[in-house]
Amino acid sequence: MYFDSHVHLDDSIFDPDRDTVINTALSENVKLMLNIGLNTQSSIESVKLSEKYDFIYASCGFHPHDANKMKEEDYIAIRELLLHKKAIAVGEVGLDYYRNLSPVDKQREVFARFIRLAREVKKPLIIHSREAFDDTLKIMEQESAEEIGGVAHCFSGDIEIAKKFMDMNFHISFAGQITFKKNENINKLISYIPMERILIETDCPYLSPQPERGKRNMPAYVKYTAQKLAEIKMLSSDDIGRITALNAIKLFNLPIQQKPVIVYPIRDSLYLNITNQCSNSCFFCLRYKQDFLQGHLLKFNIEPTVDDLLKEIKPVISKYREVVFCGYGEPLLRIEVVLKIAAALKNMGVKHVRIDTNVHGYLMSIENIVPKFSGIIDEICISLNALDKNKYMQVCCPEFGEGTFDEVMKFILECKKVIPKVVITFVELPDLDLDACRKLAQNLGVAYKIRKFDVVG
């Protein structure tokens, strides 16, 4: 689903057909929306919309354009509105030096005051900043905005500015402007920002995306932003929708629960999460930061059986190019499950079955398990992450001790005998010697891959 994290559905342009616009959004899988307050009346209307529709939430604030109009009674009214259970954020607030519709000093005063209010009511901020990033970040730092966090809405800055926002506990939100043909630098910026820090929005009725330029923007058009992000991040639009929706749900502390998954899609691959156990303690592992991966909750209490897995695989398997054994833990620690499922997949006609592994289940086995992969495993990706045994111990901290690296190397050579494609993988750590990785792969006669932190597979 999509979460349009910034809409202005209370705008009078929607008066003739507001319900139709909302229903169209739902039909396009936009299942959650955040309506943004621009002043006292707009904030009141946002709360009213949130009361009418379960899936619409409200934010309350004062836009920098209207800062000069704000009176004390406005501040008091918005503070009261923020106590409403559906009012989940403070904003849209910030600075706009592009239009300068309010005096700069007044913009700064109002912005600082609303940061303090956000910290008081403990609700995240929605920041508007246009041609004012230096002052925006300065005021945020002075007022300790990092204590409450939030989102830089409709972000138009560069990588350096994005990093400063993220260092202050803020997400980065993209709207239809990333689809514009003249936006040449957007690929580099979006590639830099981790998926877990990205939100999507329309800012409707403004800023229509490229395919709908010249038309009134609507929440249904958030799909175009998702499609552009998917293109840059090498994911699917569904992946982008799921991940950014989860990001928004967590940021705004919404009472929406997810169930752990044992079968989950990313791009055109179907992943199998068969265990939460792992025999490595890699310091960079996502397990130490969160239980979610690409929008999926992977941590569970009970390991799935073969029947559990097959029950979920069979109805959806025809949609996917490959099946991958890869989840919250090390799949070869349940080698018998892997072998049974892989054989069943081949019987279903699945053409490509892959294992992502650190190999340690092989070390536990009393026999050489590799010949059993013949005919049922088409590719194996082995997480090496180091070029020698000393670095391996430092980076991976394996339970099996100092001899683990040598055993992994033996496993790689064994796999070459029976598996069509063998790949060694390395996480892109700061001191990683890319040329040495390539040479090691050449010496072993296998492929190699450098993995990003926020890209799977």
N, C-alpha and C positions, 0 to 999 in steps of 0.2 A: 504494500500500500504506500501511498504518498502522504506526507504531512507538509502542507503548505504553511510554512512558519511565519508568513507575513502577508496578510490580506487586509483590504479596507472595504469590506462588504457593506459597511454602513454608509459609504459614499452615496450621494444622491443619484449618481448615474445608474445605480442598481435598483432604484425605486420601482421602475416599471416591471422588472422581471427577476427580482432577487431570489425568490424560491426556485425559479427555473435555473438560474446560474448555479445555485448550490446543488441542486439535483444533478445537473450536468457534471459537476465536479465529482460527485459520488459515483456516477456512472463511469468516470475515467479513473476510478480507484483512488481518488483523493479522499481519504477516510478521516483525516483530522485537519483542522485549520485553526490558526491563531489570528484573531481579528485585532488590529492595532489601534490604540487610542492616540489621537493627535492633539486633543485638548479636552476640556471638561465634558462638553457635549458628546464628542466622539467617543470618549471613554465610557460615558453612560450608555451610548448605543452599542458599544462593544459588549458590555456586560449583558445588555438585553438580548443581543444575538446569542450569547453563550447560554442564556437561560432557555431560549427557544429551541436550540439544537444541542443535543448531547455531545456531538463531535466537534463543536466550535468552542474555542476558549477565547479569553479576552486578555489584552494588556491595557494598562492605563498610564497615560503620561502626557507630556506637553512637548510637541514638536518645536525645534528651534525657530521655525518660521513664525510661530505664534508666541515666542517667549516674551516679547514686549507686552503682550496682552494679558499675561498671567497675573492674577491678583491673589491675595492671600486666601480668599474664599475658594478660589480654584484649587489651590494646593490642598486645602483641607478636604474639599470634595473628592479629589483624586486619592488622597490618603485613605479616605473612608471606602471608596470603591475597591481599593486594593485588598481590603479585608474579605471581599467576596470570594467564595470557594472556587469560582471559575476564573477569577482574575489571577493569572499565573506568572505575570511578568510586569516590569516597570518600563514603560516606553510607549511610543518611540521618543527618545530624548537624545540630545547631543548638540552638535555644532554644524552650521551650514554657512560657510563663507563664500559659497558660489553665488547664491541669490542674496544673502544678507538682508533678509526681510525684517529681521530684528537686529538692534544694535549688538555688536560683538560682546560688549561687557554684560549686557542683559542675558545673552545666550549662555555665556560662561556661568553666570550666577545661577540661572535656572538649572542648567546641567548639573552643576555641583550639588545643588540642593536635592535633585532627584536621585543622584547616586547615594547620598546619605539616607534618603527615604528607602531606597531599595535595600540597603543594609539593615535598616530598622525593621522592615516588614519581611526580610529574608526571602526576597524574590528576585530572580535574575533580571539583568538590564537588557534592553534592546536599543542598541546604539546607532544613531544616524550621524555619519561624519562625511562631509563633502568639502574637499579642498581645505580641510581643517585637522588633519591627522595629528600634527605636532601638538596643538593645543588640546585636542581630544584626549590623547594619551597622557599628557601632562596632568590634566585635571583628574583623569581616572587614577593616576598614581597618587596624586595628592589626597584624594578622597578614599583611597584603599578599595577601589572597585574590584580588585582581584579577590577580595573576601567573599564576594557574592557571585561574580562571574556573569556570563550572559552571552550575547551574540553581536558581532559587528554585522549589521544588516546591509544587504545589497552592496557587498564589499567591492571597492574600486581601487584599493591600494596595491602595493607591490609586495614581494616576498618579505622584505625587511619589515614593513608595517604589519603584515600578517603575523610574523613571528612575535612581534611585540604584543599584539592582541592575545595570541595563544599563550605567551608567557604570563599574561595577566589573567589566565583562566577563562578566556573567551573563545567561543566558536566563531567560525567564519561562514556567512550565509551568502549564497549566490542566487541571483535572479536571472531574468531573461537576457540581461546584457551580455552574458557569456556566449550567447548564440549569435551575436552580431558579427557580421563578416569582417569588420574593421578591427575587431578586438584581437589583435595578433599575439599579444603576450599572455593570453589567458591560459594557454596550455602549460607553460612553465610554472605559473603560479599555482594552478590546481594540482599539478603533479607534485608540488612541494608539500601541500597541506595534507596531513593524514586524514583518511576517510572518517575516522571517529571524531573529527573536529569540524565536519562540514554539515551545514543545513541547506535546505533548498526552499525557495519562496517564489512568489510571483510579483509581490508588491502591487497587486491589482487594485484599481483599474489602470495603474500606470505601467510603463516599461514592458510593453508586449514583446515577446520573443520574436526572433527573425521570421519564422513562418507565418506569424500573425501581425506583423508590423502594420501600423495604421489602424488597427482594430482596438476596441476596448479589451484590456487584459482581463482574464478570468482565472480562478483557481485551477480549472481543467488544464490550463496551459503550462502548469508546472512540469508536465511530462517532457516538455522541450528542454528545460534546464536539466532534468534527469538524463535525457538522451545525450546531451553534450558532455556532461560529467562522465557518463558511462563510456563514451568514446575516448576520453582522455585517460580515465582510470583503468581502461581495459576490463570493464565489468559490464553487466547487463543493466538495463533500465530498472528491472525488478530489484537487482542488487542495490542500486543507488536508492531506490525508494525505501527498501527495507532498512538499510543502514542509516540513512538520514532521519527516517522516522524514529528509529530507536534513539539516535542522538538527541533528537528534540524531546522525546519522552523522558529521557534521563535528565536533560538539562532543566526542563520545566517541572520536574518531580511529579509527573502525572501518575495517577493510581492505575496504571495499565500493566498487567502482569503478562509475562511470556512463559511458555512451557519449554522445557529443554527438548532438544531435537536429537534424534539418532540418525536421521536421513535428511540432508539439507542441500539445496542447490546454490552454486555460485557459478555465474556465467552459464555455459552449456555443459557443466559437469555436475554430477550427483555425488555428494560426499557421504561417507558412512562413518559415523561417530560411535565406535564400538567399545571404547574404554576411556576412563578418566585417569588411568594409571600412566605414569611415565617414569622411566629409569634414569633420565637426565635431569639436571637442574640448571639448564642454560639461563644465564642471567638476563638475556634479552627476551625470554619467552613471554608471550601474551598472557599465559596462565597466571603470572605474578601481578598482572595489572587489572585483568577483568575476566569474566566468565563468558563473554560474548566474542564471537568472531564474525565479521562481516554481517552484523545484525542478527546472528543466530545465537541463542543461548545453548551452550554445549555442555555445561556442567550438570551432571545428573547424580542421583543417589544409587540407582540400581542399574547394572550393566545389562544391555539388551541381549536377548537370546537370538539364535539364528531365525527362529520363527517370527520374532518381533521385527527384525530387520526386513525379512522377505515380505512381510505383510505391508510394509510401507514402500518398499521398492517397486513391487509389481505394478501398482496402478499408474506409476509415473515414469517408469524406466524408458519408455519410447521417446520421451521429450529430450533426452540427453545424449551427448556425444560419447561420454565415457563415465565410468564409475570409479571413484577414488576412495581408498581406505585411508582416511585422514580425519581426525577429530581433535578432541581435547587431550588425548593421550597417545601412547605408542601402540599402534595396531598389532604389531607382531608379538606383543605380550599376550594376545589372544589368538595365537596362530591357527588353532583348529577352527575357530569361527571364520577367520580370513579364508582358509582353504575351502570350507563348505559353502560360504557365500560366493566366492569366486567361481567355483564349479557350477553353482546354480545360475549365476549370471551368464556363463557361457552357454548353458542349456537354454537360456532365454534369448540367445542370439546377440548378446552384448559384444560389440567388436573390440572395445578397448577397456581393459581393467588395469588400474594403476594402484600401486602402494606407495605412500609417503611414509618413510620409516627412519628411525635412528639405528635399526638393526638389532637392538638389544634382546629382543625376543629370541633371536637366533642364538645368542649366548646362553640362554636358559635351556635350550633344547638339548636333549641327550643324543640327538641324531642330526645329521645334515639335512635340514628341511628344504634347502634350495631346489633339489630335483622335483619336489612336489609342486613347484610353481610352473612346471613345464605345461604349456598348453592352456593355462588358465590365467596367467599374469602376463600382460603385454608390456608393461613398463614398471620400473621401480625407481623411485627417487630417494636417494640416501642422503640424509642430513649429516654432512661431515663438519662443516663450519670451522674447520681448522686444517692446517697443512702438515702438522706433525703431532706426535703424542703429547708433548709438553703443553702445546697450545690447546689441544683437545681437552686435556684435563682442566686447564684453566677456564675454558669457555663453557664446556658442557658438564663438568663435574659428574661423570657417570657413576652409578652405583657399583659397577663391576670393576672399578679400579684402573690401575695404570696400563694393564694389558688390553684395554678395550679398543683403543685406536688400531692396534695391529690386527685384532679380530675383525674389526669393521672392514679393514683393507682386504682381508682374506675373503670376506663375504662378497665384496664387490667383484672380485675375480671369479668367485663361484657363480654369481648371478649372470655374468657374461656368457656362461656356458648354456643357459637354458631360457633366459629372458631376452626378448628381441631388443628392448631398449633399456639401458642402464644409465642413470643420471646421478651425478654427485652434486649436492647443492650447498651453497654458502650464504649465510645472512650477511648483508652488506654492512659490516662493522667498520668503524673509522680506520682501523689499521690493516684492513684486509688487502693483501697483495693480489690484485686481479690477474696479473700476468702469471704469477705462480700458480693460481687456481687453474688457469688454462693449461699450463704445462703439466700439472699433476693429472688432469683429466686425459691429456694426450698420452702420457706415460702408461696410464691404466687402460687406455683404449675405450674410454666411455665419454659420454657427453657431460657437460656441466652447466649449472645455472646459478646466477646470483639473485637472491631473493630480497625483495623490499620488505620493510616492516609491515606495511599496510596492504600488501597484495598477496593473495593466497594462490598457490598452485603454479 
